[in-house]
Amino acid sequence: MPPDLVFPPVQPGGTPAERKPGFLGIVMLDTRFPRPVGDIGNPLSWPMPVHQRVLRGVWPDKVVASVAGLRANRVVPGFVAIVRQLERDGARAITTSCGFLVLLQRELQSAVKVPVVTSSLLQLPALLQQDPQVGVLTISRKYLSLEHLRAAGVPRERLGDVLVQGVEPTGEFCSAVLGNREVMDLQRAQADVVTAALALQSRAPQLRNVVLECTNMPPYAQAVHDATGWALHSLLDAPRLTQARF
């Protein structure tokens, strides 16, 4: 997949109907685990109004897969239908609750005219223009592949400059999220994310910028920053979302 991604312009206002207050549309997976403030699925995490739409029957472990796996699970039409409905309802921009959905960036963006930002990984190309290397913290190092990085627009010649670190798969964070548990020990989950961050820093002490792939990681961003000193990037500060007019 070519690295250049074409985005529609941020909503400029337009007709009186288009200037009515809008909202951020969030395509949600079918989840039940806790979502503290900072999590993309918690409306209090955002400075603008949000409307969530859940794709029933699509659980986290189904999406943390290859694009072939997503299509085999026949979930793509459901995602397309939701983003189109959000646009009809008045969404000025649309995002998702799983960074692995970057694999569907082109398909979902082509379905609507408003900006779609499927994943924080879409910030990688700009960050790579600033730094020789950029880090990624992900919920699954096993499944986050070069396919995801290419879908995010990382040039083929820069793939080796993206350093990926996963969270311990048997820890509280991964077990609760991927297992879609109703209960999660937030302190233990935070410790899992910080431990992964320190492991990445030990591998690459020169890193300055790190992307949080997982949309459930931002609640722990301050703890990660305090432990590493990194500048962290998530969907909460994605330019295509923060610059949209609500």
C-alpha positions as CSV (number, residue, x, y, z in Angstrom):
1,M,0.0,0.0,0.0
2,P,1.5,3.4,-0.9
3,P,2.5,5.6,2.0
4,D,0.8,8.8,0.9
5,L,-2.7,9.2,2.4
6,V,-5.2,11.7,1.0
7,F,-7.4,13.4,3.6
8,P,-10.4,15.6,2.9
9,P,-10.1,19.2,4.3
10,V,-11.2,19.9,7.8
11,Q,-14.8,21.1,8.0
12,P,-14.7,24.8,7.2
13,G,-18.3,25.7,8.2
14,G,-20.1,26.0,4.8
15,T,-23.9,26.4,4.7
16,P,-26.0,27.4,7.7
17,A,-27.0,23.8,8.2
18,E,-23.4,22.7,8.2
19,R,-22.5,25.5,10.7
20,K,-24.8,23.9,13.3
21,P,-23.0,22.5,16.3
22,G,-21.5,19.1,15.3
23,F,-19.9,16.3,17.2
24,L,-17.1,13.8,17.0
25,G,-18.3,10.4,15.9
26,I,-16.6,7.4,17.5
27,V,-17.0,3.9,16.1
28,M,-16.9,1.6,19.1
29,L,-16.1,-2.1,19.3
30,D,-18.5,-4.2,21.4
31,T,-16.7,-3.9,24.7
32,R,-17.5,-4.0,28.4
33,F,-14.2,-3.4,30.1
34,P,-13.8,-0.2,32.2
35,R,-13.0,3.1,30.4
36,P,-11.4,5.7,32.8
37,V,-11.1,9.3,31.7
38,G,-8.5,9.4,29.0
39,D,-9.8,6.3,27.3
40,I,-11.1,7.2,23.8
41,G,-14.4,5.5,24.8
42,N,-15.0,7.8,27.7
43,P,-16.9,10.9,26.5
44,L,-15.2,13.0,29.3
45,S,-11.8,12.4,27.5
46,W,-12.8,14.8,24.8
47,P,-13.2,18.6,24.7
48,M,-16.0,18.4,22.1
49,P,-19.4,16.6,22.1
50,V,-19.1,12.9,21.1
51,H,-21.6,10.4,19.7
52,Q,-20.6,6.7,20.0
53,R,-21.9,3.9,17.8
54,V,-21.2,0.3,18.7
55,L,-20.7,-2.4,16.1
56,R,-22.3,-5.3,17.9
57,G,-20.5,-8.6,17.9
58,V,-17.2,-7.2,17.0
59,W,-14.9,-7.7,20.0
60,P,-11.3,-6.5,20.5
61,D,-9.7,-9.9,19.8
62,K,-11.5,-10.0,16.4
63,V,-10.0,-6.6,15.3
64,V,-6.5,-7.3,16.5
65,A,-5.8,-9.2,13.4
66,S,-4.7,-8.9,9.8
67,V,-6.7,-7.1,7.1
68,A,-7.5,-10.6,5.7
69,G,-8.8,-11.6,9.1
70,L,-11.0,-8.5,9.3
71,R,-12.5,-9.2,5.9
72,A,-12.8,-12.9,6.7
73,N,-14.8,-11.9,9.8
74,R,-17.1,-9.8,7.5
75,V,-17.0,-6.7,9.7
76,V,-15.9,-4.2,7.0
77,P,-19.5,-3.5,5.8
78,G,-20.6,-2.9,9.3
79,F,-17.9,-0.3,9.9
80,V,-18.7,1.5,6.6
81,A,-22.4,1.6,7.5
82,I,-21.6,3.2,10.9
83,V,-19.3,5.9,9.6
84,R,-21.9,6.8,7.0
85,Q,-24.6,7.0,9.6
86,L,-22.5,9.2,11.8
87,E,-21.8,11.6,8.9
88,R,-25.6,11.8,8.2
89,D,-26.3,12.5,11.9
90,G,-23.9,15.4,11.9
91,A,-20.4,14.2,12.7
92,R,-17.7,16.7,11.8
93,A,-15.0,14.1,12.2
94,I,-14.9,10.3,12.9
95,T,-12.5,8.1,14.8
96,T,-12.4,4.6,16.2
97,S,-11.8,2.8,19.5
98,C,-9.0,0.6,18.2
99,G,-5.7,1.5,16.6
100,F,-5.5,-1.7,14.6
101,L,-8.4,-0.4,12.5
102,V,-5.8,1.7,10.6
103,L,-6.1,-1.3,8.2
104,L,-9.5,0.1,7.2
105,Q,-8.4,3.8,6.9
106,R,-8.8,4.0,3.1
107,E,-12.0,2.2,3.0
108,L,-13.7,4.2,5.8
109,Q,-12.4,7.5,4.6
110,S,-13.6,6.8,1.1
111,A,-17.1,6.1,2.4
112,V,-17.6,9.7,3.8
113,K,-16.6,13.3,3.2
114,V,-15.7,14.3,6.8
115,P,-12.2,13.5,8.2
116,V,-11.8,9.9,9.4
117,V,-8.9,9.1,11.7
118,T,-8.9,5.4,12.4
119,S,-5.7,5.3,14.5
120,S,-3.1,7.2,16.3
121,L,-0.6,5.4,14.0
122,L,-1.5,7.9,11.3
123,Q,0.7,10.4,13.1
124,L,3.8,8.4,12.4
125,P,4.7,9.9,9.0
126,A,4.8,13.4,10.4
127,L,6.8,12.4,13.5
128,L,9.3,10.5,11.3
129,Q,9.9,13.8,9.4
130,Q,11.1,15.3,12.7
131,D,13.0,12.4,14.3
132,P,15.3,9.6,13.0
133,Q,13.3,7.1,15.0
134,V,9.8,7.0,16.6
135,G,8.4,4.5,19.1
136,V,5.1,2.8,19.3
137,L,3.5,1.2,22.4
138,T,0.9,-1.3,21.4
139,I,-1.4,-3.8,23.1
140,S,0.0,-6.6,20.9
141,R,3.5,-6.7,19.5
142,K,2.7,-10.1,18.0
143,Y,-0.1,-8.7,15.8
144,L,1.0,-5.2,15.0
145,S,2.7,-5.7,11.7
146,L,4.4,-3.9,8.9
147,E,1.0,-4.0,7.2
148,H,-0.4,-1.7,9.9
149,L,2.5,0.7,9.6
150,R,2.2,0.9,5.8
151,A,-1.5,1.5,6.1
152,A,-0.7,4.4,8.5
153,G,1.4,5.9,5.7
154,V,4.9,5.0,6.9
155,P,7.2,5.0,3.8
156,R,8.7,1.6,3.1
157,E,12.2,2.9,3.6
158,R,11.4,4.2,7.1
159,L,9.7,1.0,8.4
160,G,12.9,0.1,10.3
161,D,12.8,3.5,12.1
162,V,9.5,2.6,13.9
163,L,10.4,0.8,17.1
164,V,7.5,-1.2,18.5
165,Q,7.0,-2.4,22.0
166,G,4.1,-4.5,23.2
167,V,2.6,-4.8,26.7
168,E,3.0,-8.1,28.5
169,P,0.2,-10.3,27.0
170,T,-0.6,-12.1,30.2
171,G,-0.7,-9.0,32.3
172,E,-3.8,-7.2,33.7
173,F,-4.0,-4.6,30.9
174,C,-4.0,-7.1,28.0
175,S,-6.0,-9.7,29.8
176,A,-8.8,-7.2,30.6
177,V,-8.9,-5.5,27.2
178,L,-8.5,-8.4,24.8
179,G,-10.4,-10.7,27.1
180,N,-13.2,-8.0,27.3
181,R,-13.5,-8.4,31.0
182,E,-16.0,-6.3,33.0
183,V,-13.4,-5.6,35.8
184,M,-9.9,-4.3,35.4
185,D,-7.4,-3.3,38.1
186,L,-6.4,0.1,36.9
187,Q,-3.3,0.3,39.0
188,R,-2.0,-3.0,37.7
189,A,-2.9,-2.0,34.2
190,Q,-1.0,1.2,34.5
191,A,2.0,-0.7,35.8
192,D,1.9,-3.0,32.7
193,V,1.9,0.0,30.4
194,V,4.7,1.7,32.2
195,T,6.8,-1.5,32.3
196,A,6.4,-1.8,28.5
197,A,7.5,1.8,28.1
198,L,10.6,1.3,30.2
199,A,11.5,-1.8,28.2
200,L,11.3,0.2,25.0
201,Q,13.3,3.0,26.5
202,S,16.0,0.5,27.6
203,R,16.1,-0.7,23.9
204,A,16.2,2.8,22.5
205,P,17.2,5.5,25.0
206,Q,17.4,8.1,22.2
207,L,13.6,8.1,21.5
208,R,11.8,11.4,22.1
209,N,8.4,10.8,20.5
210,V,6.2,7.7,21.1
211,V,2.8,6.9,19.7
212,L,0.2,5.1,21.9
213,E,-1.4,2.7,19.4
214,C,-3.9,1.4,21.9
215,T,-6.8,3.7,22.6
216,N,-7.0,2.4,26.1
217,M,-3.5,3.6,27.0
218,P,-4.0,7.4,27.3
219,P,-5.3,7.2,30.9
220,Y,-1.8,6.1,31.8
221,A,0.0,8.6,29.6
222,Q,1.1,10.9,32.5
223,A,2.6,7.9,34.3
224,V,4.5,6.9,31.2
225,H,5.7,10.4,30.6
226,D,6.8,10.7,34.3
227,A,8.8,7.5,33.9
228,T,10.4,8.2,30.5
229,G,10.2,11.9,29.7
230,W,8.8,11.1,26.3
231,A,6.4,13.2,24.3
232,L,3.4,10.9,23.8
233,H,0.9,11.0,20.9
234,S,-2.6,9.5,20.9
235,L,-5.9,10.1,19.2
236,L,-6.7,12.7,21.8
237,D,-4.2,15.0,20.1
238,A,-4.5,13.8,16.5
239,P,-4.5,17.0,14.4
240,R,-7.2,15.8,12.0
241,L,-9.5,15.6,15.0
242,T,-8.5,18.5,17.1
243,Q,-8.6,20.9,14.1
244,A,-12.1,19.9,13.0
245,R,-14.8,22.5,13.7
246,F,-17.4,21.4,16.2
